[in-house]
Amino acid sequence: MPTAHPSPSNKLELFVMPKMKTKKSAAKRFVVRPGGTVKRGQAFKRHILTKKTTKNKRHLRGATAVHDSDLNSVRAMLPFA
């Protein structure tokens, strides 16, 4: 019975791992600090700001560190950072 995949026994194939590439969307959003922590921008500061208080908008200024639970995912997207 024919199979959907050809048998590799009759071919000598050299398997090369694909290149590691930086996710460009992540490179634009994150910066790796010298200590190893990853810096990110604050969310909820782009639009619909009229209903947010001045205090709330003030606290959303600046950057913050990526949480430890998300750190491995971000570092996988930035292999050369």
CORVENFEN-V844798 format. One record per residue. N is the residue number from 1. RES is the residue in one letter. OMEGA is omega in radians with two decimals (* if undefined). Layout:
# CORVENFEN-V844798
n=<N;N>
res=<RES;RES>
omega=<OMEGA;OMEGA>
This chain:
# CORVENFEN-V844798
n=<1;2;3;4;5;6;7;8;9;10;11;12;13;14;15;16;17;18;19;20;21;22;23;24;25;26;27;28;29;30;31;32;33;34;35;36;37;38;39;40;41;42;43;44;45;46;47;48;49;50;51;52;53;54;55;56;57;58;59;60;61;62;63;64;65;66;67;68;69;70;71;72;73;74;75;76;77;78;79;80;81>
res=<M;P;T;A;H;P;S;P;S;N;K;L;E;L;F;V;M;P;K;M;K;T;K;K;S;A;A;K;R;F;V;V;R;P;G;G;T;V;K;R;G;Q;A;F;K;R;H;I;L;T;K;K;T;T;K;N;K;R;H;L;R;G;A;T;A;V;H;D;S;D;L;N;S;V;R;A;M;L;P;F;A>
omega=<-3.11;3.12;-3.12;-3.10;3.11;-3.14;-3.14;-3.06;-3.11;3.13;3.02;-3.10;3.07;-3.11;3.12;3.12;3.11;-3.13;2.99;-3.13;3.08;3.01;-3.04;3.10;3.11;-3.14;3.12;-3.04;-3.02;3.05;3.11;-3.14;-3.12;3.14;3.12;3.08;-3.09;-3.11;3.11;3.08;3.12;3.06;3.06;-3.13;-3.03;-3.07;-3.05;-3.09;-3.07;-3.13;3.11;-3.13;3.11;3.12;-3.14;-3.14;3.12;3.14;3.11;3.10;3.03;-3.07;3.11;-3.12;3.06;-3.12;-3.09;-3.11;3.13;-2.99;-3.13;3.12;-3.12;-3.14;3.08;3.12;-3.12;-3.02;-3.07;-3.12;*>
